[in-house]
Amino acid sequence: MFTHVTRVRIPLPLLVQIDSNFFLESLDLGETVLDRNESLHIAKSFRARVGDSLDLCDGKGRFARAELVEVGSDKCRVLIKSISKQMPPPQVHLAISCLSDNGEEDITFHAAQLPLAAIHLLRTERSLEPRASDLSKLCRRMEAKSLAALKQSRKAWLTEIKAPVYISEFLKSFKGNLIVCDKNGELAVNHSLSDNLSLAILTGPEGGFSAAELEMMRNRNAYFMSLGDSRLKAASAPIFALAKVIFSCSAKTA
């Protein structure tokens, strides 16, 4: 007597395109290994499998399409199949006064999701950071936030973090146009400023820029822009200013 056995075929799960960007500093066709942080994220958070596809970004304007050929929490190996052309770099800079509560980290994560070339830390008369420090630890934390923002926003260029300088030094070294956030400034954005190759938006500390600093900026032909009647915190103003300038200039060219 024979027993009939019914075999049930269980379909294998389909391979997927992972919905995120991953950072790889150097993009070249062929196989390469991702670092431990990216590998752990791919293996644990996305539960990726061999054969899944993913996008890579070098933070210098290029993307790559790749396929996973080895998956592990310590090491993921990928096969880079194609690399995009380099996108033009952003020309908008953000110069913020050093704060006393490490608010620069939150500013970085939010601002760096927008097309932004660099965030410059400014030492001003009213900034309250410890003057004896080079703020190197803060800069490293800001760099980590900028990298997280690059992947979150899926943009092409990593926002650089510039070490703190006195505002007088910044005004001498930066060659582009300047937009200074000031309560007595104009409400509208001066669109002609975006015709220059580079543009910096400056925001002050709690209490604003001093009279002497404002005079220095006038001597540099800065444009003064108001953010409205609301009194914004020093950690909020840079985000509002950056969004106002970027989206206003984008609407002009649309």
C-alpha positions as CSV (number, residue, x, y, z in Angstrom):
1,M,0.0,0.0,0.0
2,F,1.4,3.4,-1.1
3,T,1.0,6.6,0.8
4,H,0.5,9.7,-1.4
5,V,2.7,12.6,-0.3
6,T,1.7,16.1,-1.4
7,R,4.6,18.4,-1.8
8,V,3.9,22.1,-1.1
9,R,6.3,24.5,-2.9
10,I,7.0,27.5,-0.8
11,P,7.9,30.5,-3.0
12,L,11.1,32.2,-2.1
13,P,10.8,35.9,-1.0
14,L,11.4,38.3,-3.8
15,L,14.7,40.3,-3.9
16,V,14.1,44.0,-3.1
17,Q,15.5,47.4,-3.7
18,I,16.5,48.8,-0.3
19,D,14.8,52.2,0.2
20,S,17.8,54.1,1.6
21,N,21.1,55.6,0.6
22,F,24.4,54.2,2.0
23,F,27.7,56.1,2.1
24,L,30.8,55.0,0.4
25,E,33.6,57.5,0.1
26,S,35.1,56.2,-3.2
27,L,32.9,54.8,-6.0
28,D,34.3,52.5,-8.6
29,L,32.7,49.8,-10.7
30,G,33.2,46.3,-9.4
31,E,33.2,44.7,-6.0
32,T,33.9,46.5,-2.8
33,V,33.3,46.2,1.0
34,L,31.2,48.7,3.0
35,D,32.3,49.8,6.5
36,R,31.0,48.2,9.6
37,N,28.5,50.9,10.4
38,E,26.8,50.7,7.0
39,S,27.1,46.9,7.0
40,L,25.4,46.6,10.4
41,H,22.6,49.0,9.3
42,I,22.0,46.9,6.1
43,A,22.0,43.5,7.9
44,K,20.1,44.3,11.0
45,S,17.8,47.2,10.2
46,F,16.8,46.2,6.7
47,R,17.4,42.4,7.1
48,A,18.9,42.5,3.6
49,R,19.8,39.4,1.6
50,V,22.3,38.5,-1.1
51,G,20.9,39.7,-4.4
52,D,19.1,42.8,-3.0
53,S,19.8,46.1,-4.7
54,L,20.8,49.3,-3.0
55,D,22.0,52.9,-3.8
56,L,25.3,54.3,-2.7
57,C,26.5,57.9,-2.5
58,D,30.0,59.3,-2.2
59,G,28.9,62.7,-0.8
60,K,30.7,64.4,-3.7
61,G,27.9,64.5,-6.2
62,R,27.7,60.9,-7.4
63,F,25.4,57.9,-6.9
64,A,25.9,54.3,-7.6
65,R,23.5,51.3,-8.1
66,A,24.8,48.2,-6.5
67,E,23.9,44.6,-5.6
68,L,24.7,42.7,-2.4
69,V,26.9,39.7,-2.9
70,E,27.7,39.1,0.8
71,V,25.7,40.2,3.8
72,G,27.1,40.3,7.4
73,S,26.8,42.6,10.4
74,D,30.5,43.2,10.3
75,K,31.0,43.2,6.5
76,C,28.8,43.6,3.5
77,R,30.3,43.1,0.0
78,V,28.6,44.8,-2.9
79,L,28.9,44.8,-6.7
80,I,28.7,48.3,-8.1
81,K,27.0,48.1,-11.5
82,S,26.6,51.7,-12.5
83,I,27.7,55.2,-11.4
84,S,25.9,58.4,-12.2
85,K,27.4,61.6,-13.6
86,Q,28.6,64.1,-10.9
87,M,25.9,66.6,-10.0
88,P,26.9,70.3,-9.6
89,P,27.8,71.2,-6.0
90,P,25.5,73.5,-3.9
91,Q,26.6,77.1,-3.6
92,V,24.7,78.1,-0.4
93,H,26.7,78.3,2.8
94,L,25.3,78.7,6.4
95,A,27.4,80.7,8.9
96,I,26.1,80.3,12.5
97,S,27.3,81.8,15.7
98,C,28.6,79.3,18.3
99,L,26.0,78.5,20.9
100,S,26.2,77.6,24.6
101,D,23.9,74.5,24.5
102,N,25.3,72.4,21.6
103,G,22.3,73.5,19.5
104,E,24.7,73.4,16.6
105,E,24.1,69.7,16.3
106,D,20.4,70.0,15.8
107,I,20.9,72.8,13.4
108,T,23.3,70.6,11.4
109,F,21.0,67.6,11.1
110,H,18.1,69.7,9.9
111,A,20.0,72.2,7.7
112,A,22.2,69.5,6.1
113,Q,19.1,67.8,4.6
114,L,18.9,70.8,2.3
115,P,21.3,71.5,-0.6
116,L,24.0,73.2,1.5
117,A,27.7,73.5,0.8
118,A,29.0,74.0,4.3
119,I,28.1,75.1,7.8
120,H,30.6,77.6,9.3
121,L,30.9,78.2,13.0
122,L,31.4,81.8,13.9
123,R,32.8,83.3,17.1
124,T,31.0,86.6,17.8
125,E,31.0,89.1,20.6
126,R,27.9,87.6,22.1
127,S,28.5,83.9,21.5
128,L,28.8,81.9,24.7
129,E,30.9,78.9,23.8
130,P,34.1,78.1,25.7
131,R,36.7,80.3,24.0
132,A,39.7,78.2,25.1
133,S,38.4,75.2,23.1
134,D,38.8,74.5,19.4
135,L,35.4,72.8,19.6
136,S,36.9,69.7,17.8
137,K,34.6,67.3,19.6
138,L,31.5,69.4,18.6
139,C,32.7,69.5,15.0
140,R,33.1,65.7,14.9
141,R,29.5,65.3,16.3
142,M,28.3,67.8,13.7
143,E,30.1,65.9,10.9
144,A,28.2,62.7,12.1
145,K,24.9,64.6,12.0
146,S,25.7,65.9,8.5
147,L,26.4,62.3,7.2
148,A,23.1,61.1,8.7
149,A,21.4,64.0,7.0
150,L,23.0,63.1,3.7
151,K,21.6,59.6,3.8
152,Q,18.2,60.7,5.2
153,S,17.6,63.3,2.5
154,R,19.2,61.2,-0.3
155,K,20.9,64.3,-1.7
156,A,24.2,64.2,-3.7
157,W,26.6,66.4,-1.7
158,L,27.7,66.1,1.9
159,T,27.6,69.3,3.8
160,E,31.0,70.2,5.1
161,I,31.6,71.4,8.7
162,K,34.0,74.3,9.1
163,A,36.0,74.9,12.3
164,P,35.1,78.0,14.3
165,V,36.6,81.3,13.2
166,Y,36.1,84.9,14.4
167,I,33.5,86.7,12.3
168,S,36.0,89.2,11.2
169,E,38.1,86.4,9.7
170,F,35.1,84.9,7.9
171,L,34.1,88.2,6.4
172,K,37.6,88.6,5.0
173,S,37.9,85.1,3.6
174,F,34.4,84.4,2.2
175,K,34.3,85.8,-1.4
176,G,30.6,85.3,-2.2
177,N,27.5,87.4,-1.4
178,L,26.2,87.7,2.2
179,I,22.7,87.6,3.6
180,V,22.5,88.6,7.2
181,C,19.5,87.8,9.3
182,D,18.4,90.9,11.2
183,K,15.1,92.0,12.6
184,N,15.4,95.4,10.8
185,G,16.1,93.9,7.4
186,E,13.9,93.4,4.3
187,L,11.2,90.7,4.4
188,A,11.8,89.7,0.8
189,V,14.8,87.8,-0.5
190,N,17.1,89.7,-2.9
191,H,17.1,87.2,-5.8
192,S,20.0,88.9,-7.5
193,L,22.3,87.7,-4.8
194,S,21.8,84.1,-5.9
195,D,23.3,85.0,-9.3
196,N,26.7,84.8,-7.7
197,L,28.5,81.5,-7.5
198,S,28.4,81.4,-3.7
199,L,26.1,82.8,-1.0
200,A,26.4,82.8,2.8
201,I,23.5,83.2,5.2
202,L,24.6,84.5,8.6
203,T,22.7,84.1,11.8
204,G,23.7,85.5,15.2
205,P,23.7,84.2,18.8
206,E,21.0,84.9,21.4
207,G,20.9,88.7,21.5
208,G,22.0,89.0,17.9
209,F,25.1,90.5,16.3
210,S,26.7,93.5,18.0
211,A,26.6,97.0,16.5
212,A,30.2,96.7,15.5
213,E,29.7,93.4,13.8
214,L,26.7,94.7,11.9
215,E,28.8,97.6,10.7
216,M,31.5,95.2,9.5
217,M,28.9,93.4,7.4
218,R,27.5,96.6,6.0
219,N,31.0,97.4,4.8
220,R,31.0,94.0,3.0
221,N,27.8,95.1,1.2
222,A,25.8,92.4,3.0
223,Y,22.0,92.2,2.4
224,F,20.0,92.3,5.6
225,M,16.9,90.0,5.6
226,S,14.2,89.9,8.3
227,L,12.6,86.6,9.3
228,G,9.4,88.3,10.4
229,D,8.0,89.7,13.6
230,S,8.4,86.5,15.7
231,R,11.5,86.4,18.0
232,L,13.2,83.2,17.0
233,K,15.7,81.3,19.1
234,A,19.3,81.2,17.8
235,A,18.9,77.5,17.1
236,S,15.7,78.0,15.1
237,A,16.6,81.0,13.0
238,P,19.2,79.3,10.7
239,I,16.7,76.7,9.6
240,F,14.0,79.3,8.8
241,A,16.5,81.5,7.0
242,L,18.0,78.7,4.9
243,A,14.6,77.4,3.8
244,K,13.4,80.9,3.0
245,V,16.4,81.6,0.8
246,I,16.7,78.3,-0.9
247,F,13.0,77.9,-1.8
248,S,12.6,81.5,-2.7
249,C,15.5,81.3,-5.1
250,S,14.2,78.0,-6.5
251,A,10.8,79.6,-7.2
252,K,12.5,82.4,-9.1
253,T,14.2,79.9,-11.5
254,A,11.3,77.5,-11.8
